Amino acid sequence: WYMLAAGSPWAARRVGHDSINEVVRKTLLTYWNTVSFHALYANASNFEISQTPAPADRPLMDRWIISELNILIQEVDAALEDFDSQIAGRALARFIDDLSNWYVRRSRRRFWDGDVAALATLHECLTTLTQLLAPMVPFISEHVWQELVRPVDPTATKSVHLSDFPVANPSDIDTVLS
């Protein structure tokens, strides 16, 4: 992650424990903690993916993060199409921060109450985020896929690396919310 997302791969830079630890702490550990948070509350409330409400029927906060997710898909797809892992990494890190520090923190009570819409929205975000992260952090994303996605979705591919790359749904992008 550090070599791909923290700067251009061809640019010279100093690599040290402190700089790598900071990147891991700010992005990958936040992603991991969000996955763990979802797993804890999804298991506690016996969450089933089949109960997922339509995006239009979800609260404003859910529609906002789904909109941000679809914008992220477009940004990462364009960046990787241009072989620019730094821009992709920056977009992914920004979304991980928004997901954890804005969506999850402001929806905590909903998770505590076992709100199906909140759990479904977070599951959708983490599933798509895992697919977007897969080219850059293959082992972490594979582990999350096996532990988070496959147990609740019988139609999921055997590996995140065998899944189709996400495609943005323009109808889920709300420019007013973004």
Phi, psi and chi 1 to 4 in degrees:
 res  aa     phi    psi   chi1   chi2   chi3   chi4
   1 TRP       -  -44.7  177.6 -102.0      -      -
   2 TYR   -60.0  -46.6  177.5   78.9      -      -
   3 MET   -69.0  -30.3  -63.9  -54.6  -72.9      -
   4 LEU   -90.4  -38.0  -70.3  171.3      -      -
   5 ALA  -104.2  -21.4      -      -      -      -
   6 ALA   -87.5    2.4      -      -      -      -
   7 GLY   168.9  169.3      -      -      -      -
   8 SER   -63.8  132.2  -60.8      -      -      -
   9 PRO   -58.6  -26.0  -22.5   31.0      -      -
  10 TRP   -90.6   -7.6   50.9   84.5      -      -
  11 ALA   -83.8  142.6      -      -      -      -
  12 ALA   -72.7  141.4      -      -      -      -
  13 ARG  -159.4  158.5   66.9 -172.8  118.3  162.3
  14 ARG   -86.8  135.1  -69.0 -179.8 -174.8 -144.6
  15 VAL  -113.8  125.5  177.3      -      -      -
  16 GLY  -147.4  168.2      -      -      -      -
  17 HIS   -59.1  -41.4  -67.9  -69.6      -      -
  18 ASP   -63.9  -45.2  -67.9  -21.3      -      -
  19 SER   -68.9  -38.6   54.3      -      -      -
  20 ILE   -68.1  -43.5  -67.9  173.6      -      -
  21 ASN   -60.8  -38.6  -75.3  -21.8      -      -
  22 GLU   -65.1  -44.2 -176.3  174.8  -21.0      -
  23 VAL   -63.9  -43.2  169.2      -      -      -
  24 VAL   -63.7  -45.1  167.5      -      -      -
  25 ARG   -64.1  -44.9 -177.4 -177.3   54.8   76.9
  26 LYS   -72.5  -33.1  -77.3 -175.4  175.2  179.3
  27 THR  -114.5  -63.1  -56.4      -      -      -
  28 LEU   -68.0  -39.3  -63.2  179.4      -      -
  29 LEU   -69.2  -35.8 -166.0   55.9      -      -
  30 THR   -65.0  -42.9  -58.4      -      -      -
  31 TYR   -59.6  -48.8  165.5   67.3      -      -
  32 TRP   -60.7  -43.4 -172.4  -98.5      -      -
  33 ASN   -65.6  -35.0  -71.5  -20.9      -      -
  34 THR   -68.2  -40.4  -53.7      -      -      -
  35 VAL   -61.6  -45.6  167.8      -      -      -
  36 SER   -62.9  -40.4  -62.0      -      -      -
  37 PHE   -59.6  -47.9  178.0   88.2      -      -
  38 HIS   -62.2  -45.2  179.0  -88.0      -      -
  39 ALA   -59.4  -43.1      -      -      -      -
  40 LEU   -60.4  -51.4  176.3   70.8      -      -
  41 TYR   -77.9  -29.4  -72.6   99.1      -      -
  42 ALA   -67.4  -41.5      -      -      -      -
  43 ASN   -67.6  -41.0  -71.7  -24.8      -      -
  44 ALA   -64.8  -31.1      -      -      -      -
  45 SER  -103.8    9.0   63.8      -      -      -
  46 ASN    53.7   46.1  -63.4  -41.5      -      -
  47 PHE   -60.4  133.9  170.1   69.1      -      -
  48 GLU  -125.0  132.5  -68.9 -176.6   23.9      -
  49 ILE   -63.0  -25.8 -161.8   82.5      -      -
  50 SER   -67.3  -15.8   60.8      -      -      -
  51 GLN   -87.5    3.6  -57.7  169.0  -17.1      -
  52 THR   -62.6  122.3  -57.6      -      -      -
  53 PRO   -76.2  158.2   22.0  -26.0      -      -
  54 ALA   -63.5  147.6      -      -      -      -
  55 PRO   -54.5  -37.1  -27.1   34.5      -      -
  56 ALA   -67.3  -22.5      -      -      -      -
  57 ASP   -91.5    3.1  -61.6  -27.7      -      -
  58 ARG   -92.1  159.7  -63.2 -177.2 -157.8 -179.7
  59 PRO   -62.0  163.9  -22.6   32.2      -      -
  60 LEU   -53.4  -43.9 -178.8   65.3      -      -
  61 MET   -60.8  -39.1 -166.1   70.2  157.6      -
  62 ASP   -67.5  -43.6  -64.7   -1.2      -      -
  63 ARG   -64.0  -34.9  -67.7 -166.1  -43.6  -90.9
  64 TRP   -63.5  -48.6  167.2   74.8      -      -
  65 ILE   -70.4  -32.2 -160.1   66.7      -      -
  66 ILE   -66.3  -39.0  -66.2  -65.6      -      -
  67 SER   -62.3  -46.4  177.3      -      -      -
  68 GLU   -61.8  -37.4  -68.1  -63.2  -48.9      -
  69 LEU   -62.5  -43.0  177.8   67.2      -      -
  70 ASN   -69.9  -33.2  -79.0  -81.9      -      -
  71 ILE   -65.3  -42.2  -68.0  168.5      -      -
  72 LEU   -59.0  -44.4  173.6   71.3      -      -
  73 ILE   -56.3  -45.6  -66.1  167.6      -      -
  74 GLN   -62.2  -44.0  -68.7  175.8  -24.6      -
  75 GLU   -65.4  -46.0  -70.2  173.9  -12.6      -
  76 VAL   -67.8  -41.4  170.5      -      -      -
  77 ASP   -60.5  -45.7 -171.2   39.6      -      -
  78 ALA   -64.5  -42.5      -      -      -      -
  79 ALA   -65.0  -45.2      -      -      -      -
  80 LEU   -69.3  -31.2  -66.5  179.5      -      -
  81 GLU   -61.8  -34.1 -171.2   75.9   25.9      -
  82 ASP   -91.0    7.6  -69.5  -21.3      -      -
  83 PHE    58.9   34.8  -58.9  101.0      -      -
  84 ASP  -110.6   87.7 -164.3  -27.2      -      -
  85 SER   -69.7  -24.2   61.0      -      -      -
  86 GLN   -67.3  -45.5 -174.9  178.0   11.4      -
  87 ILE   -66.4  -41.5  -71.3  176.0      -      -
  88 ALA   -61.0  -44.9      -      -      -      -
  89 GLY   -64.0  -39.6      -      -      -      -
  90 ARG   -64.7  -42.3 -156.7  175.3  -52.0  132.8
  91 ALA   -65.6  -42.1      -      -      -      -
  92 LEU   -64.3  -43.4  -73.4  161.2      -      -
  93 ALA   -63.5  -40.6      -      -      -      -
  94 ARG   -63.1  -43.5 -174.3 -162.8   76.0 -120.6
  95 PHE   -66.9  -41.1 -179.2   80.0      -      -
  96 ILE   -59.5  -41.7  -70.6  168.2      -      -
  97 ASP   -64.1  -45.4 -176.1   60.6      -      -
  98 ASP   -62.2  -43.1  -74.5  -11.7      -      -
  99 LEU   -62.4  -46.8 -176.5   64.5      -      -
 100 SER   -76.5  -51.0  173.8      -      -      -
 101 ASN   -86.6  -18.0  -67.8  -39.8      -      -
 102 TRP  -109.9  -57.6  -72.1   98.0      -      -
 103 TYR   -69.7  -56.3  179.8   72.1      -      -
 104 VAL   -65.0  -46.4  170.3      -      -      -
 105 ARG   -63.3  -37.2  -76.0 -169.4 -176.6 -178.0
 106 ARG   -84.0   -9.0  -85.1  136.4 -169.5   91.0
 107 SER  -112.1   10.7  -58.8      -      -      -
 108 ARG   -51.8  -46.4 -101.5 -166.1 -160.3  143.5
 109 ARG   -60.1  -36.6 -178.3  141.4  -30.7  -94.1
 110 ARG   -63.3  -39.6  -66.6  174.0   60.3 -152.5
 111 PHE   -68.4  -40.8  -68.7  107.7      -      -
 112 TRP   -60.1  -35.9  -65.6  -20.1      -      -
 113 ASP   -83.6   -2.8  -65.0  -19.6      -      -
 114 GLY    74.2   29.4      -      -      -      -
 115 ASP   -58.8  118.3 -176.4  -31.3      -      -
 116 VAL   -63.9  -39.6  174.9      -      -      -
 117 ALA   -62.5  -43.4      -      -      -      -
 118 ALA   -65.5  -45.6      -      -      -      -
 119 LEU   -63.6  -41.1  -70.3  164.3      -      -
 120 ALA   -66.4  -40.8      -      -      -      -
 121 THR   -64.7  -45.8  -60.5      -      -      -
 122 LEU   -65.0  -39.3 -174.7   55.5      -      -
 123 HIS   -61.8  -44.8 -177.8   80.0      -      -
 124 GLU   -61.7  -44.0 -178.7  179.4  -19.4      -
 125 CYS   -63.2  -44.8  -71.6      -      -      -
 126 LEU   -69.1  -36.3  -70.3  171.1      -      -
 127 THR   -63.1  -49.6  -61.2      -      -      -
 128 THR   -66.3  -41.8  -57.0      -      -      -
 129 LEU   -60.3  -39.9 -175.9   57.7      -      -
 130 THR   -63.0  -40.3  -60.5      -      -      -
 131 GLN   -65.8  -39.0  -69.2  172.7  -61.0      -
 132 LEU   -70.2  -32.8  -65.8  171.4      -      -
 133 LEU   -78.9  -22.1  -75.8  166.7      -      -
 134 ALA   -51.2  -43.2      -      -      -      -
 135 PRO   -65.8  -23.0  -19.6   30.4      -      -
 136 MET  -100.2  -33.0  -60.6  174.1   85.3      -
 137 VAL  -132.4   76.0  -73.9      -      -      -
 138 PRO   -63.6  -36.5   20.8  -29.8      -      -
 139 PHE   -78.1  -42.0  -59.7  112.1      -      -
 140 ILE   -63.6  -46.3  -66.3  169.9      -      -
 141 SER   -65.2  -35.5   58.8      -      -      -
 142 GLU   -66.7  -42.0 -177.6   63.4   26.9      -
 143 HIS   -62.3  -44.7 -178.3   74.0      -      -
 144 VAL   -62.7  -41.1  170.1      -      -      -
 145 TRP   -59.2  -45.4 -171.3  -96.9      -      -
 146 GLN   -68.6  -33.3  -63.6  -57.1  -37.1      -
 147 GLU   -93.4  -29.0  -62.1  -63.1  -38.8      -
 148 LEU  -104.6  -42.7  178.8   80.2      -      -
 149 VAL   -90.6  -54.0  177.6      -      -      -
 150 ARG   -61.3  -38.8  -68.7 -152.9   57.7 -139.3
 151 PRO   -63.0  -28.6  -24.7   34.8      -      -
 152 VAL  -103.9  -12.4  -61.3      -      -      -
 153 ASP  -125.3   98.4 -174.0   -1.1      -      -
 154 PRO   -65.7  -15.6   18.3  -24.4      -      -
 155 THR   -90.5   -4.4   63.6      -      -      -
 156 ALA   -66.7  146.2      -      -      -      -
 157 THR   -64.4  162.5   58.8      -      -      -
 158 LYS   -68.6  -20.5  -69.3 -174.5  178.8 -166.8
 159 SER  -144.2  147.3  170.0      -      -      -
 160 VAL   -60.6  -29.1   66.7      -      -      -
 161 HIS   -78.0   -8.2  -55.9  -68.0      -      -
 162 LEU  -101.3   -6.0  -62.7  174.3      -      -
 163 SER   -80.5  155.0   67.7      -      -      -
 164 ASP   -70.1  143.7  -68.0  -26.8      -      -
 165 PHE   -65.1  138.4 -161.7   77.6      -      -
 166 PRO   -59.0  146.5  -19.3   29.0      -      -
 167 VAL  -120.0  130.9  176.1      -      -      -
 168 ALA   -67.2  144.3      -      -      -      -
 169 ASN  -103.8  103.0 -177.0   -5.9      -      -
 170 PRO   -57.8  -27.5  -20.1   29.3      -      -
 171 SER   -71.1  -17.6   65.8      -      -      -
 172 ASP   -89.3   -5.2  -75.4  -20.2      -      -
 173 ILE   -88.6  121.9  -63.9  173.8      -      -
 174 ASP  -115.2  103.6 -171.4  -25.6      -      -
 175 THR   -67.0  -21.8   54.0      -      -      -
 176 VAL   -70.9  -38.2  174.2      -      -      -
 177 LEU   -77.9  -28.2  -65.6  175.8      -      -
 178 SER   -77.5      -  -64.3      -      -      -
